[in-house]
């Protein structure tokens, strides 16, 4: 096998850290910290019963995405959407939530 002098084949590969950084650059620090903040406050916002059947997935463009256990909780939280939005917006002032989207939790959520 012929080897080219002065050529480092590993130089054409990116490290996993570099690839992840490039993929995650579109998520702003503000969005990430807001999502983490909401996850930490979720029990306080909705109470332990609802929090036991739901969790914050992420926040994107003033829309909060929340995973729920099943269709019953999806329906119930749908009725409570405005109240949840009001509680979130009254709990903190870093950002404003305009909408909440509830999704049935999958194995990966």
Backbone bond lengths (Angstrom), bond angles and torsions (degrees), N, CA, C in turn:
res aa  C-N    CA-C-N  psi(-1)  N-CA   C-N-CA  omega(-1)  CA-C   N-CA-C  phi
1 X - - - 1.442 - - 1.524 108.68 -
2 X 1.289 116.65 129.83 1.456 121.89 -177.02 1.520 109.98 -87.34
3 X 1.313 116.27 130.63 1.467 121.14 179.18 1.520 108.97 -110.24
4 X 1.324 115.74 132.19 1.452 121.14 179.67 1.510 108.39 -78.75
5 X 1.315 116.40 131.60 1.449 120.53 -179.85 1.516 111.16 -69.77
6 X 1.324 115.75 138.42 1.451 121.27 174.33 1.521 114.26 76.36
7 X 1.329 118.06 5.14 1.463 120.66 -179.73 1.514 109.67 -102.80
8 X 1.297 116.19 123.47 1.458 122.01 177.94 1.524 107.47 -103.04
9 X 1.323 116.87 104.90 1.459 120.94 -176.70 1.525 112.02 -63.11
10 X 1.316 118.10 -30.30 1.465 120.37 -178.84 1.529 112.03 -69.44
11 X 1.324 116.54 -16.26 1.465 119.87 -179.89 1.526 111.49 -67.62
12 X 1.334 117.72 -20.89 1.461 120.13 -179.15 1.527 112.04 -82.64
13 X 1.313 117.99 -8.81 1.453 121.90 179.55 1.523 110.37 -98.13
14 X 1.324 115.40 142.83 1.462 120.71 176.80 1.521 108.67 -96.74
15 X 1.310 115.62 149.54 1.458 118.42 176.41 1.522 108.69 -73.23
16 X 1.308 115.80 157.95 1.455 121.03 178.22 1.523 110.44 -58.18
17 X 1.313 117.26 -39.55 1.467 121.50 179.33 1.533 110.97 -60.85
18 X 1.322 117.19 -41.42 1.457 120.74 179.24 1.524 111.10 -65.31
19 X 1.318 116.53 -42.96 1.469 120.74 -179.82 1.522 109.96 -63.87
20 X 1.337 117.58 -46.06 1.460 120.87 179.12 1.521 111.66 -62.26
21 X 1.327 116.35 -41.39 1.463 119.70 179.48 1.521 110.77 -60.53
22 X 1.315 116.71 -44.19 1.462 120.14 179.13 1.522 111.00 -63.13
23 X 1.313 117.43 -40.58 1.466 121.24 -179.20 1.523 112.00 -68.99
24 X 1.318 117.10 -33.29 1.457 121.12 -175.79 1.525 113.77 -94.47
25 X 1.314 117.52 -2.09 1.465 120.14 -179.21 1.522 112.66 -61.01
26 X 1.325 117.97 -26.84 1.462 120.13 -178.59 1.525 112.05 -72.96
27 X 1.311 116.97 -17.31 1.467 119.74 176.37 1.524 107.69 -87.38
28 X 1.302 116.71 119.06 1.454 119.67 -179.01 1.518 109.98 -76.62
29 X 1.306 116.40 154.87 1.460 120.50 176.85 1.523 111.02 -59.09
30 X 1.326 116.30 -35.47 1.458 120.49 -179.28 1.527 110.75 -64.38
31 X 1.335 117.39 -45.50 1.464 120.77 178.83 1.525 110.47 -62.03
32 X 1.332 116.06 -44.26 1.455 120.10 -178.67 1.520 111.01 -63.53
33 X 1.319 116.97 -47.79 1.465 119.63 -178.90 1.522 111.27 -66.58
34 X 1.332 117.44 -33.06 1.461 120.86 176.78 1.522 110.82 -65.99
35 X 1.327 117.16 -42.17 1.461 121.03 178.53 1.519 111.34 -63.62
36 X 1.316 115.98 -43.82 1.463 120.56 178.93 1.523 110.10 -63.82
37 X 1.321 116.80 -42.64 1.459 121.67 178.23 1.524 111.05 -59.44
38 X 1.331 116.49 -44.94 1.467 120.47 179.13 1.523 111.56 -65.22
39 X 1.320 117.25 -38.14 1.463 120.18 177.60 1.524 110.68 -61.06
40 X 1.316 116.24 -42.13 1.461 120.64 -179.61 1.528 111.90 -68.27
41 X 1.325 118.32 -31.96 1.465 122.79 -176.95 1.524 113.15 -93.54
42 X 1.317 118.28 -3.55 1.457 122.02 -171.75 1.539 112.84 -55.38
43 X 1.333 117.81 -46.33 1.466 121.17 -179.99 1.521 110.44 -60.90
44 X 1.312 116.24 -41.35 1.467 121.56 179.62 1.542 111.09 -66.03
45 X 1.318 116.60 -35.67 1.463 121.19 -177.27 1.527 111.58 -74.88
46 X 1.343 117.49 -47.60 1.464 120.34 -173.07 1.525 114.25 -106.61
47 X 1.335 117.68 -11.04 1.457 120.55 -178.39 1.524 111.30 92.48
48 X 1.331 116.15 159.98 1.464 120.71 -173.80 1.533 114.65 -66.51
49 X 1.316 117.85 -33.54 1.468 119.71 -178.82 1.524 111.07 -66.07
50 X 1.321 116.19 -50.88 1.467 119.93 -179.96 1.529 110.27 -66.99
51 X 1.321 116.99 -41.07 1.468 120.46 179.44 1.528 111.39 -61.92
52 X 1.327 116.64 -28.58 1.459 120.58 177.76 1.521 112.95 -70.39
53 X 1.320 117.02 -15.69 1.460 121.74 -178.73 1.524 112.87 -118.40
54 X 1.332 116.58 9.97 1.467 120.49 -178.57 1.519 109.74 -154.29
55 X 1.318 115.90 160.49 1.465 120.15 171.74 1.526 110.19 -155.69
56 X 1.324 114.49 152.95 1.465 121.97 179.93 1.529 109.01 -70.47
57 X 1.319 115.44 130.04 1.464 120.24 175.10 1.520 110.25 -91.12
58 X 1.345 115.80 -59.77 1.463 120.41 -179.86 1.515 110.13 -167.44
59 X 1.305 114.90 168.49 1.463 123.17 177.98 1.523 107.23 -119.45
60 X 1.336 116.12 127.96 1.462 120.07 -179.29 1.520 108.60 -140.95
61 X 1.325 116.02 120.04 1.470 122.55 177.41 1.527 111.67 49.29
62 X 1.313 116.82 54.15 1.464 123.92 176.92 1.525 114.11 64.33
63 X 1.320 117.19 15.55 1.459 121.96 174.40 1.518 108.35 -115.56
64 X 1.319 115.76 126.15 1.457 121.85 179.05 1.520 108.89 -94.70
65 X 1.324 116.74 129.61 1.457 122.42 177.44 1.529 108.18 -105.47
66 X 1.337 114.93 127.36 1.461 121.50 -174.84 1.524 109.16 -128.18
67 X 1.326 116.89 133.33 1.462 122.38 175.47 1.524 108.66 -91.75
68 X 1.332 115.92 138.87 1.460 121.92 177.66 1.530 109.15 -124.43
69 X 1.343 116.38 158.37 1.463 120.69 -174.81 1.526 114.79 -65.68
70 X 1.328 116.62 -40.11 1.466 118.33 -173.56 1.531 109.79 -158.39
71 X 1.329 115.82 -179.26 1.465 121.04 -176.03 1.526 112.15 -66.52
72 X 1.326 117.70 -28.69 1.466 120.31 177.54 1.520 110.60 -62.55
73 X 1.338 116.52 -46.83 1.466 120.89 178.73 1.521 110.76 -69.76
74 X 1.313 117.89 -33.87 1.467 121.34 176.41 1.527 109.54 -59.13
75 X 1.328 116.21 -46.41 1.455 121.89 179.92 1.532 111.17 -66.39
76 X 1.318 117.25 -46.77 1.466 122.10 -178.45 1.527 111.46 -61.29
77 X 1.330 116.68 -47.44 1.467 119.92 -179.49 1.528 111.68 -69.50
78 X 1.316 116.77 -26.68 1.458 120.00 174.48 1.522 111.19 -60.35
79 X 1.344 116.29 -38.85 1.463 120.77 177.13 1.527 111.83 -69.34
80 X 1.326 116.43 -25.29 1.464 121.46 -176.76 1.527 112.87 -96.98
81 X 1.309 117.79 3.89 1.467 122.53 -172.82 1.526 113.18 -52.23
82 X 1.313 118.08 -51.64 1.470 120.99 -177.14 1.529 111.21 -62.30
83 X 1.306 116.27 -40.21 1.461 120.67 178.74 1.535 110.97 -64.06
84 X 1.322 116.32 -41.62 1.472 120.76 178.97 1.524 110.17 -65.06
85 X 1.326 117.58 -43.26 1.469 121.33 178.39 1.527 109.89 -60.13
86 X 1.332 116.78 -45.51 1.466 120.81 179.10 1.524 111.62 -61.10
87 X 1.331 117.17 -43.97 1.471 120.62 -179.94 1.525 111.33 -62.49
88 X 1.328 116.17 -43.23 1.473 119.59 179.59 1.514 110.16 -63.16
89 X 1.321 117.01 -47.91 1.459 120.86 -177.15 1.529 112.27 -67.98
90 X 1.321 117.97 -26.77 1.467 121.17 176.83 1.524 112.87 -85.91
91 X 1.339 116.95 -17.68 1.463 121.44 -178.58 1.520 112.15 -79.94
92 X 1.318 116.57 -33.25 1.465 120.87 -176.27 1.520 109.92 -141.45
93 X 1.330 115.68 166.90 1.469 120.47 -178.54 1.528 112.88 -125.92
94 X 1.329 116.94 6.62 1.467 120.26 -178.08 1.522 112.52 -69.03
95 X 1.310 117.08 -31.32 1.454 122.22 -174.44 1.523 108.13 -154.36
96 X 1.322 116.25 166.63 1.457 121.83 179.07 1.520 108.87 -119.39
97 X 1.310 115.92 131.09 1.465 121.02 175.83 1.523 107.76 -94.80
98 X 1.326 116.34 125.59 1.460 121.50 178.56 1.529 112.04 -99.01
99 X 1.342 116.01 -26.55 1.458 119.65 -176.58 1.526 109.44 -153.14
100 X 1.330 115.18 156.05 1.461 121.69 173.12 1.523 106.84 -127.09
101 X 1.329 115.98 129.97 1.455 121.84 177.46 1.520 107.21 -111.57
102 X 1.323 116.02 122.42 1.458 121.45 179.10 1.525 108.80 -99.85
103 X 1.325 114.99 136.29 1.469 121.51 -179.91 1.516 107.99 -129.81
104 X 1.316 116.50 144.33 1.459 119.77 175.94 1.516 107.87 -71.83
105 X 1.320 115.23 130.36 1.457 122.74 -177.47 1.522 110.38 -63.49
106 X 1.323 115.42 132.85 1.449 121.30 173.75 1.523 107.39 -103.40
107 X 1.307 116.69 178.37 1.465 120.20 -179.64 1.528 112.07 -58.78
108 X 1.346 118.11 -29.18 1.467 121.20 -177.34 1.515 112.95 -94.25
109 X 1.347 119.63 -8.10 1.468 121.30 -177.60 1.502 110.96 -80.40
